[in-house]
Amino acid sequence: SRYAGRAHPSACGLLAHSLLDRGVQEQARDLSSKIKQRRKDKAAKYTVPIAKVEGLSEKDVFGVVSSGKRHKKHWKRMVNRPCFVGQDFTRKAPKFERFIRPMGLRFTKAHVTHPELG
């Protein structure tokens, strides 16, 4: 109705400035998706299946530590199982420490064995 008797602008090859870069954007999107897919394929080469492990209950893992003058505060927890801590792990001050990790149960290296890694 608007273009009665005239050719449509897209038929003449005329496009608005906002539509001129549309092809470039699609090419960029395709390129970025190809790069992402290649990165996923490269990462998939080194993946190994992880066995399903049942989670432990909070009662088994943590013990309640009472604190305060009358031992009424029960917000501290003592870790009863070995746990992994990173190289940059530093303890908080004992007064503010919510989870107490004993030195004997702290591991900085993960001891992992897997039959497929051989």
C-alpha positions, 0 to 999 in steps of 0.5 A: 500500500505504501509502495503502490506503483513504486519498487520496494526499497529492499528490491532496489538494493537500498537498505537502512544503515542499521541493516547494512552490518547485519551480514557482518554480525552473522559472520562474527556470530558463526565464527565465535560459535565455531571457536567455542565448539573447537574449545569444547572439543579440545576439552572433551579429549581430556575428560574422564568419567567421574564415578557417582559418589553418595554424599555424606550427611552433615551429622557425619562430616561436622561435629558441633563445637559449643563456645562462649562463657556458658557454652550456649553458642553452637554455631561452630563446626569441627570437620571430622573428615579429610578435606581439600584446601587450596594453596592460598588457604589461610585460617580466620581468627579462632573467634570468627572461624565457623568451620574448624579444619584440623591440620591433620585433615587438611590436604593441599594436593588431591590424591586421585587415581583413575583406571583410564588415566593409567 
